[in-house]
Amino acid sequence: AVKLSPEQLLCQLRDRVNVSMIHGSDSPFNTSEWLRYLPEKSLNETVGRLGRCAVVSSAGSLKSSHLGPEIDSHDAVLRFNGAPVKGFQEDVGQKTTIRLVNSQLVTVEQQQFLRDALYNTGILIIWDPAPYHAEIREWYRKPDYKFFEAYKLYRVRHPEQPFYILNPKMQWQLWDIIQENSLEHIQPNPPSSGTLGILIMMTLCDEVDVYEFLPSKRQTDICHYYQKFHDRACTMGAYHPLLFEKNLVKRINRGTDEDIYTHGKVTLPGFRNVHC
Ligand code: NCC
């Protein structure tokens, strides 16, 4: 296979990864029951047109980065799972526009998810690993984690907060592109929340700055900036093909290697600024 140029790779991502949220017309969500739970407005309508956006990984290397003010200078900020801002503003900022959570968090830590005020800020998006290129109907019958009940409970408690379910087709469209552009066989599991979040922001924003997804000089085995837990797999991947996701993001970076080294920062164009 011929190695794609950065521009070709961006076009593949733009044209083959369909970032969308589950909608009331997606069978089997087209019931009167589900219509009560799914947000009325589309994600696009809810956020409007965004200029500069930031994606903040949860990596331990954000510790002592002092990136908070820079991150908050963006029009919108996306964070992951249970990553806190309280007590960490100096390094990760305080703005949260979108929080992308996985279905494991919402089921295994359901009580915390329903109670913790951390989740009440901004727009929530949940995703769940689906079988390879499965139809929505097939995935709905056998989600990786049965998060639908927790979703409904949360919606009843916070009816005003936008909370979307990511269309699971996207994860394998993206996985195919990661596999095609890697020299090895990659894990047959969906990409991490990190890469899904990057793609979501590339569809919503003019430009996307990603922090500590490609590790800076602060790289560490500490898994998260908010915990003491050590594990190299957090940065390199185990279940997720995280190393290959990072290689792909490195190839489409429009920023400098110096920015990666000092700030862990990658700059990507929004898809509306990609011309194929
Ligand atoms: O750890 P997690 O990820 O919530 O991190 C969010 C995203 O940040 C990037 N990251 C994180 C740590 C690190 N040292 N380097 C990084 O680059 C990754 O892109 C990651 O996706 C997930 O992807 O949803 C994940 O979720 C956790 C866990 O389920 C949640 O934190 C909820 O508790 C998974 N951990 C476990 O299952 C133990 C993790 O594998 C993937």
Residues whose N, C-alpha, C, O or C-beta is under 5 A from the ligand:
A	BS01	NCC	S57 S58 A59 G60 F80 N81 N102 Q104 L105 S192 S193 G194 T195 E212 F213 I222 C223 C234 T235
